[in-house]
Amino acid sequence: MANQLLNVVWHLPSINKNHRSKLKKHNSCIIWITGLSASGKSTIANKLECQLHEMGIHTYLLDGDNIRHGLNKDLSFSPEDRRENIRRIAEVAKLFVDAGIVVITAFISPYREDRQIARQIVERGEFVEIYTKCPLDVCEKRDPKGLYKRARAGKIPEFTGITAPYEKPDNPEIIINTNKNTIEESVDQITKYLLKQQII
């Protein structure tokens, strides 16, 4: 693989991220929403995109289930494939950042190391990690897809929070207590941060 890469040369285009940001009149970043299943990631991501769209911000939402229907449909839920899942998502998100877009991701992304790798592939200040903090018992009570029930019954192997680990973020930019905050409050918290950091 290394020898093959010797024949691949990075092409530097004339139009770059700065040009695109000026055209769109806002900066770009990855908003990386992580947390247990049913902690509110997708709901918050969707509502956030709607609000940013109304503000005239160019966005794109990458959702975990949707990505596994296409780009990552060849991957299982083993630790190795979970890492590859996040690696591919991070690379795609990086392309969106280069395109001048605020890309919102909603993935469990259970491992700190993988989230750190995703952070490091973009420039400083372009990665906003959001932890949807919610007790496991509350997530289980919500269980909109019935996944926890199936995992408890042994029908879903390596299910995060039950039979597979979730490593909560050490120092995320934003922590949202989704068992206490409303969706509106959660989205407002994120929007205020983006404004304060002059991303939007």
Protein Blocks (a to p, Z undefined) as FASTA:
>chain_A
ZZmmmmpccdddfbdfklmmmmnopacdddddeddehilpmmmmmmmmmmmmmnopacdd
ddfklmmmmmmmmpccbfklmmmmmmmmmmmmmmmmmnopacddddfklafklmmmmmmm
pcehiaccddddddfklmmmnomnommmmmmnopaghiehilpccdddfbdfbdcdfklb
cfklmmmmmmmmmmmnomZZ
